[in-house]
């Protein structure tokens, strides 16, 4: 049964996380990486009063959230413009575009949006980079309005995505073919594989309907009867999709096992507008926006990620 997310989230204890950057030698792709990100960086208040724009491309998982936070920031800083483009993914998911990791790694932008920690291949390609997590969001499994099933076990989820269950009547629902909505092996799939033991090495059925981006999955869930899919809790709630319990837990329940970390990545010490906006994410005003939209705030500094020796 659907309930208002704001009411159901009341009483959840939100965990804070802290991180710190470590000092490392200068990477090959940079003149220098600072030992303390943000040290000596001037605030936007002390910067030039000329209009400034900060563009942050990348994952769609944080797209809607950051647009809300950017609007709040711009009200307090009318001389600043924060641009959150439509999703290109943590890694590029559109032709001729750069995902959040690539845009930061090539210094095309000061900040990139990511829902995945830099991988070994990213670090080999771009060198050490900073990862700054600011929120976590549960990944919700949702069903089309035509589906009557409201509770599943993790084994049910795995059987559905493996193609072993093809009709909802096999799970006590109506006689309706199952349409499995799938996604590439990005942040949401990584979180599901980490959170559900039976999904760890599962081969997803090739009979599912593949969606390149979150926005595609949102549309498919609306249009295709019999569908089961997954998306960030914030989007599931925003679009009023029916969320199912997994092993007795809704995605907004404390202890729910599947969540994605939302973060910025950057190559250099943050300064000016980039630093000020990143710092705003841990201000009380921004934290209220995160909590109201179903996100778990994370108060963390930039953490340097480098190849393990």
HELIX and SHEET records of a PDB file:
HELIX    1   1 UNK A    5  UNK A    9  1                                   5    
HELIX    2   2 UNK A   44  UNK A   46  5                                   3    
HELIX    3   3 UNK A   63  UNK A   76  1                                  14    
HELIX    4   4 UNK A  100  UNK A  105  1                                   6    
HELIX    5   5 UNK A  120  UNK A  126  1                                   7    
HELIX    6   6 UNK A  154  UNK A  162  1                                   9    
HELIX    7   7 UNK A  168  UNK A  171  5                                   4    
HELIX    8   8 UNK A  187  UNK A  195  1                                   9    
HELIX    9   9 UNK A  197  UNK A  199  5                                   3    
HELIX   10  10 UNK A  214  UNK A  223  1                                  10    
HELIX   11  11 UNK A  233  UNK A  238  1                                   6    
HELIX   12  12 UNK A  272  UNK A  280  1                                   9    
HELIX   13  13 UNK A  284  UNK A  292  1                                   9    
SHEET    1   A 8 UNK A  80  UNK A  83  0                                        
SHEET    2   A 8 UNK A  52  UNK A  58  1                                        
SHEET    3   A 8 UNK A 111  UNK A 114  1                                        
SHEET    4   A 8 UNK A 259  UNK A 266 -1                                        
SHEET    5   A 8 UNK A 129  UNK A 143 -1                                        
SHEET    6   A 8 UNK A 227  UNK A 232 -1                                        
SHEET    7   A 8 UNK A 179  UNK A 183  1                                        
SHEET    8   A 8 UNK A 209  UNK A 211  1                                        
SHEET    1   B 6 UNK A  80  UNK A  83  0                                        
SHEET    2   B 6 UNK A  52  UNK A  58  1                                        
SHEET    3   B 6 UNK A 111  UNK A 114  1                                        
SHEET    4   B 6 UNK A 259  UNK A 266 -1                                        
SHEET    5   B 6 UNK A 129  UNK A 143 -1                                        
SHEET    6   B 6 UNK A 242  UNK A 243 -1                                        
SHEET    1   C 6 UNK A  80  UNK A  83  0                                        
SHEET    2   C 6 UNK A  52  UNK A  58  1                                        
SHEET    3   C 6 UNK A 111  UNK A 114  1                                        
SHEET    4   C 6 UNK A 259  UNK A 266 -1                                        
SHEET    5   C 6 UNK A 129  UNK A 143 -1                                        
SHEET    6   C 6 UNK A 296  UNK A 297 -1                                        
SHEET    1   D 6 UNK A  80  UNK A  83  0                                        
SHEET    2   D 6 UNK A  52  UNK A  58  1                                        
SHEET    3   D 6 UNK A 111  UNK A 114  1                                        
SHEET    4   D 6 UNK A 259  UNK A 266 -1                                        
SHEET    5   D 6 UNK A 129  UNK A 143 -1                                        
SHEET    6   D 6 UNK A 303  UNK A 305 -1                                        
SHEET    1   E 2 UNK A 151  UNK A 152  0                                        
SHEET    2   E 2 UNK A 245  UNK A 246  1                                        
END                                                                             
